[in-house]
Amino acid sequence: MNLQYPLQREGECPREPRRRTSFASVLILLTFATATPLFAVDKPAATFTEDLSQGAVEIKLIAEPARVRMDRDLLVTLRVTSPDYLNVTLPDLRERFRGFKVADSFLRDPVTANGKTHVEQHWRLEPDLLRTYQLAPMAVRVDDTRMRPVSTTWFATHVVAFPAEPPSAAVSGEPEVTLQPYWIPFTPREILGVIALLILVLLAAILLFKGAQKARSHIRELRMSPRERAFVELERLLRRDLIGKRLYKDFYIELTMVVRRYIERAHRIHAPEQTTQEFLIAAAHHPHFTPAVLSQLKDFLESADLIKFAGQETTPLLADQAVSSAKEYVERDASEGSGANSQAPTTATSSNPASPT
């Protein structure tokens, strides 16, 4: 193919687009040369071929690999091509292979196109230790259907000797080869595997980091005083924005549980597992709860029960007032110093009582 370029006038500067095109071509070639080793596929194995044709009948023998090896089977293909008016018949080859054991064979259906008929026979052979591998001569029958009656002729093929790998040299005890470092490029599958492994390691590291943070936060919370834990739980509840989502029932359940857990940690009354009436009866026998405190707790818990169980309507303003009541109770109770002195043995606290905010 001839390439023609416009002539450059005398004294005219070279055109910039041509220089840019040359630079882009070099860049593309360098990129392709760098990326080719990563995505190169294995080259097809070398084959051994033999021509057994006679006249108009073309017979090609193809064997893979090119040399008989003891560590793998030999794949033999016989391709017969003849005019469509000739019927070519090959004899049974199972007894004609020397030095092999037939492991498998199959015949493809004949294909006729452009006045030619194509037939393929495939054989998978297992080599033995004879070191002599041949296909014996065979008689090929050719029937010419143009003649009446049909004319039959025969021809014989020659011996096909399959080359074999030379036998291994005798072991002398001396080093046979000098090992040298050899760089084997990564395959695309290996590159993808490494990338997937790095992603899994990164995800595992993120999960471990988040789990460690959550564990440290939980341990730090366990070491807080009852008052501090109550305010942490209350802040966590407000961040869920159940009031804004109009989930009042869920909000009041969580709010009363914050107060009940505070009472359990501070005064060792199992308030979370008790009903409101059971808790009020247990609190009435506790020396810390005065009639005024009991009255306040009763109003708070019974109002929440009406919303949780009786379906009473409420508003964001009433919900905010309930939060303020819970905060005031915890602050006042903790400021009296009873929370630190009466705390359950299983809860670790500071040696000084918590001071109100």
C-alpha positions in Angstrom: 0.0 0.0 0.0 1.5 3.4 -1.0 1.1 6.3 1.3 1.1 9.8 -0.3 1.8 13.0 1.6 1.3 16.6 0.4 4.5 18.2 -0.7 6.0 20.9 1.5 6.8 24.2 0.0 10.2 25.6 0.2 10.7 27.6 3.4 7.5 26.3 4.9 7.7 25.1 8.5 6.7 21.5 9.2 3.1 21.0 10.2 2.4 20.5 13.9 -0.4 17.9 13.4 2.0 15.5 11.8 4.4 15.8 14.8 1.5 15.2 17.2 0.3 12.2 15.2 3.8 10.6 15.3 4.0 11.2 19.1 0.6 9.7 19.7 1.6 6.6 17.6 4.7 6.1 19.6 2.8 6.4 22.8 0.2 3.9 21.7 2.9 1.4 20.6 4.7 1.8 24.0 1.5 1.2 25.9 0.7 -1.9 23.8 4.2 -3.3 24.3 4.0 -2.8 28.0 0.5 -4.3 28.4 1.1 -7.3 26.1 3.0 -9.5 28.5 0.3 -9.2 31.1 -2.5 -10.4 28.8 -0.6 -12.7 26.6 -2.3 -16.1 26.1 -0.5 -19.4 25.8 0.6 -20.2 22.2 -1.0 -23.2 20.7 1.1 -26.4 20.9 3.2 -27.4 17.9 1.8 -30.2 15.8 3.1 -33.0 13.6 1.5 -33.3 10.2 1.7 -36.0 7.5 0.1 -36.0 4.0 -1.5 -39.3 2.9 -3.3 -37.9 -0.1 -3.7 -39.9 -3.4 -5.2 -38.3 -6.5 -8.4 -36.4 -5.9 -8.6 -37.7 -2.3 -6.8 -35.5 0.2 -5.9 -37.1 3.6 -4.2 -35.0 6.2 -3.0 -36.4 9.5 -2.4 -33.9 12.4 -0.9 -35.0 15.7 -0.6 -32.9 18.9 1.9 -32.5 20.5 4.5 -32.7 17.8 6.4 -35.3 19.7 5.1 -38.3 21.6 5.4 -37.7 25.4 4.9 -40.1 28.2 3.2 -37.5 30.4 0.3 -36.7 28.1 -2.0 -38.3 25.5 -1.5 -37.9 21.7 -4.4 -36.3 19.9 -4.6 -37.5 16.3 -6.9 -36.0 13.6 -7.5 -37.5 10.1 -9.1 -35.0 7.7 -10.4 -36.5 4.5 -11.4 -34.1 1.7 -12.7 -35.4 -1.7 -15.1 -34.4 -4.5 -18.7 -35.0 -3.5 -19.1 -37.7 -6.2 -16.4 -39.9 -4.5 -17.3 -42.0 -1.4 -14.1 -42.5 0.6 -14.0 -45.3 3.2 -11.2 -45.7 5.7 -10.6 -49.0 7.5 -10.8 -49.4 11.3 -7.7 -47.8 12.7 -7.9 -49.2 16.2 -5.6 -52.1 15.4 -3.2 -50.0 13.2 -1.7 -47.8 15.8 1.6 -49.2 17.1 2.9 -48.2 20.5 -0.4 -46.7 21.7 -3.5 -47.7 23.5 -6.7 -46.2 22.1 -8.4 -44.2 24.9 -11.1 -42.5 22.9 -12.3 -41.8 19.3 -15.2 -40.2 17.5 -16.2 -39.3 13.9 -17.6 -36.0 12.9 -20.6 -35.9 10.5 -19.6 -35.4 6.9 -19.9 -31.8 5.6 -20.4 -31.0 1.9 -19.7 -27.6 0.5 -18.6 -26.2 -2.8 -18.5 -29.6 -4.4 -16.3 -31.0 -1.7 -17.0 -33.5 1.1 -15.1 -33.1 4.4 -14.8 -35.9 7.0 -12.8 -35.8 10.3 -11.8 -38.7 12.6 -10.4 -37.9 16.0 -8.4 -40.3 18.2 -6.9 -39.9 21.7 -4.0 -42.3 22.2 -2.1 -43.2 25.3 1.6 -44.0 24.6 3.4 -47.0 26.1 7.1 -47.7 26.7 7.9 -49.2 23.3 9.4 -46.0 22.0 8.2 -47.0 18.5 5.0 -45.1 17.6 3.5 -45.7 14.1 0.3 -45.7 12.1 0.5 -48.9 9.9 -0.3 -48.7 6.2 -4.0 -48.8 5.4 -6.1 -49.5 2.4 -8.5 -46.7 1.4 -11.5 -47.5 -0.6 -12.8 -45.0 -3.2 -16.2 -45.4 -4.8 -16.9 -43.2 -7.9 -20.7 -42.6 -8.0 -20.5 -41.1 -11.5 -20.1 -44.5 -13.0 -22.8 -47.1 -13.5 -22.2 -49.5 -11.9 -20.2 -47.7 -9.2 -16.5 -47.9 -9.9 -14.4 -49.0 -6.9 -10.7 -48.4 -6.5 -8.2 -48.8 -3.7 -4.9 -47.2 -2.7 -2.6 -47.8 0.2 -1.0 -45.2 2.4 2.6 -45.3 3.7 3.7 -45.9 7.2 3.4 -42.8 9.5 6.1 -42.7 12.2 5.3 -40.4 15.1 8.5 -38.7 16.4 9.1 -39.2 20.2 11.0 -37.3 22.7 14.4 -38.7 23.4 14.8 -40.8 26.5 16.0 -39.0 29.6 19.8 -39.1 30.2 21.1 -41.4 32.9 21.3 -39.9 36.3 25.0 -39.3 37.1 24.6 -37.6 40.4 26.0 -34.3 39.1 23.8 -31.2 38.7 22.1 -31.4 35.4 21.2 -27.7 35.1 22.3 -24.4 36.6 19.3 -22.8 38.1 19.0 -19.1 37.4 16.3 -16.7 38.4 13.6 -16.5 35.7 10.8 -13.9 35.7 7.4 -15.4 35.0 4.9 -12.6 34.2 1.6 -12.6 36.0 -1.5 -13.9 34.2 -4.7 -11.8 34.1 -6.3 -14.4 36.5 -3.5 -14.0 39.0 -3.7 -10.2 38.8 -7.4 -10.3 39.4 -6.9 -12.8 42.3 -4.4 -10.4 43.9 -6.7 -7.5 43.5 -9.6 -9.5 45.0 -7.4 -10.6 47.9 -6.3 -7.0 48.6 -10.0 -5.9 48.6 -10.9 -8.7 51.1 -8.0 -7.7 53.3 -9.0 -4.1 53.2 -12.7 -5.0 54.1 -11.5 -7.2 56.9 -9.3 -4.4 58.3 -12.2 -2.0 58.2 -14.5 -4.4 60.0 -11.8 -5.1 62.6 -11.2 -1.4 63.1 -15.0 -0.7 63.5 -15.4 -3.7 65.8 -12.4 -2.5 68.0 -13.9 1.0 68.1 -17.3 -0.4 69.1 -15.7 -2.7 71.8 -13.7 0.2 73.2 -16.8 2.4 73.3 -18.7 -0.4 75.1 -16.0 -0.9 77.6 -15.8 2.9 78.2 -19.5 3.0 78.7 -19.4 0.2 81.2 -16.9 2.1 83.3 -19.2 5.2 83.4 -21.3 6.1 86.4 -25.1 5.4 86.2 -25.7 9.1 85.5 -23.2 9.2 82.7 -24.5 6.1 81.1 -28.1 7.3 81.3 -27.1 10.6 79.5 -25.1 8.6 76.8 -28.1 6.4 76.2 -30.4 9.4 76.1 -28.2 11.1 73.6 -28.1 8.0 71.4 -31.9 7.8 71.5 -32.3 11.4 70.4 -29.9 10.9 67.5 -32.3 8.2 66.1 -34.9 11.0 65.7 -37.9 8.8 66.4 -39.9 12.0 67.2 -39.2 13.4 63.8 -40.2 10.1 62.2 -43.5 10.1 64.3 -42.6 6.8 66.0 -43.8 8.0 69.4 -44.5 4.5 70.8 -41.0 3.3 70.0 -39.6 6.6 71.4 -41.5 6.3 74.8 -40.5 2.6 75.2 -36.8 3.5 74.8 -37.1 6.7 77.0 -38.7 4.8 79.9 -36.0 2.0 79.5 -33.3 4.6 79.9 -34.8 5.7 83.2 -35.4 2.1 84.3 -31.9 1.0 83.5 -30.6 4.0 85.5 -32.6 3.0 88.5 -31.4 -0.6 88.2 -27.7 0.5 88.1 -28.1 3.1 90.8 -30.5 1.4 93.3 -30.3 -2.3 92.4 -34.0 -2.5 91.6 -34.7 -4.7 88.5 -36.9 -2.0 86.9 -36.4 -3.0 83.2 -38.0 -6.5 83.9 -40.9 -5.2 86.0 -44.2 -3.6 85.1 -44.9 -0.1 86.2 -47.0 -1.3 89.2 -44.4 -3.9 90.2 -41.7 -1.2 90.1 -43.7 1.3 92.2 -44.4 -1.4 94.8 -40.6 -2.3 95.0 -39.6 1.4 95.1 -42.1 2.1 97.9 -40.1 -0.2 100.1 -36.7 1.3 99.2 -35.4 4.0 101.6 -34.2 6.3 98.8 -37.5 6.9 97.1 -39.5 9.5 98.9 -43.2 10.0 98.3 -42.5 13.0 96.2 -40.0 11.1 94.0 -42.4 8.1 93.7 -45.2 10.5 92.7 -43.1 12.0 90.0 -42.0 8.6 88.7 -45.5 7.3 88.7 -46.8 10.2 86.6 -43.9 9.8 84.2 -44.2 6.0 83.7 -48.0 5.9 83.6 -48.1 8.7 81.0 -45.7 6.8 78.9 -47.8 3.6 79.4 -50.8 5.4 78.0 -48.9 6.2 74.8 -47.2 2.8 74.5 -50.1 0.5 75.3 -53.4 2.6 75.1 -52.5 4.4 71.9 -53.0 7.9 73.4 -52.0 10.7 71.0 -49.0 12.8 71.7 -47.1 15.7 70.2 -43.4 16.6 69.7 -43.8 19.2 72.4 -45.1 16.6 75.0 -42.2 14.2 73.9 -39.7 17.0 74.5 -41.2 17.6 77.9 -40.9 13.9 78.7 -37.2 14.1 77.8 -36.8 17.1 80.1 -38.5 15.2 83.0 -36.2 12.2 82.5 -33.1 14.5 82.5 -34.3 16.3 85.6 -34.9 13.1 87.5 -31.5 11.6 86.7 -29.7 14.9 87.5 -31.5 15.3 90.9 -31.1 11.7 91.9 -27.4 11.7 91.0 -26.8 15.0 92.8 -28.0 13.5 96.0 -25.1 11.0 95.9 -27.2 7.9 96.1 -26.4 6.7 92.6 -22.7 6.2 93.4 -23.2 4.7 96.9 -26.0 2.3 96.0 -24.6 1.1 92.6 -24.7 -2.7 91.9 -21.4 -4.6 92.5 -21.3 -5.6 88.8 -21.0 -2.0 87.6 -17.5 -0.4 87.8 -17.7 3.3 88.9 -15.4 6.1 89.8 -14.4 6.6 93.5 -16.0 10.1 93.5 -19.7 10.5 93.0 -20.8 12.0 89.7 -21.5 15.7 89.8 -24.5 17.2 88.0 -23.9 19.0 84.7 
